[in-house]
Amino acid sequence: MSLANNPWEEPGATRPVSGLFGSVDAEHLSLGTAIEAAFKSLAKPAFILPIVVIAVVINAVLELTLLPVISRSVRVSPGGQPTIEDMGALMGAAGVTFIVSLIGSILAAVYGQVWAVAASVGPFPTVGETLALVRRRWLGVLGAGLLVGLLTIGVLAGGVVVLAVLGSINRAIAFGVAVGLAIVFIWFVARLYMAPWLAADGAPVVESVQRSWLITRGSVLRIIGWTIAYGLLFALLAGALGVVLGRVPLIGQGIGQGISLALGYAAGVTLYRRTQAAAMPPGAASGVPPVTGTPIG
């Protein structure tokens, strides 16, 4: 199975300069490049605005539906218990918020990842160009995410069963095994980490999971290390933005959350391209990072 299919290697093809990475080869991408690309992406309205709008809508729904109901519910009846009406209103508001949050999160993830993979192998795509790719790839990204989720839940459930059995026999042994299983679980998640990115890049659902398993071999420590490093940085930034923008009614928190999401997608695609390059023969990943989908333009 081929790890990647780079259309720019065809005879007569011209290598475009990556919007996110410039002329930096995929095999030379670093954690610093990932952070630089993340902040660089914030200056691109075609990327940041749709994600921020989605985040603002989700946060607005939360503030306008769920939070007021919770506030009313804490004012219990004279008997000390919330009324049936309070509980019904709370469940209804929670359901609306959950649905809007789920749909919004999927939309933001698909748009953000598709834009990022396109920007990593060519000029920054417009909203129209990104949506054209999204229409072709959204089902694959969603399917890959669901498949990875099911596999992860299956492995986690298996580990819980093993620990439950061992715990009934010997707690000390169960603790030791739990530590080992935690390490295995993190390793397993890292091996499947690139599946949604491959799907956003045009790979079919099952193939995206298979390729993720292939290209992450030998890159697990990089995946974990980079994710923790830029994850902590963006979390601190999100906290600072929350303090500042939280004073803006209704939209402040959403803007901060949208910026944080956008940073994560741009940094994540850098890690994805670096992982791809590490899985290829020496020199094969020079120039523009490989792409499995069709180039824009």
Secondary structure, DSSP 4 states (H G I P E B T S, - for coil): --S---GGGSTT--PPPBTTTBT--GGG--HHHHHHHHHHHTT-HHHHHHHHHHHHHHHHHIIIIIHHHHHHHTS--TTSS--HHHHHHHHHHHHHHHHHHHHHHHHHHHHHHHHHHHHTTSSPPPHHHHHHHHHHHHHHHHHHHHHHHHHHHHHHHHHHHHHHHHHHH-HHHHHHHHHHHHHHHHHHHHHHTTHHHHHHTT--HHHHHHHHHHHTTT-HHHHHHHHHHHHHHHHHHHHHHHHHHTTSTTTHHHHHHHHHHHHHHHHHHHHHHHHHHHTSPTTTT-SSPP-SSPPP-
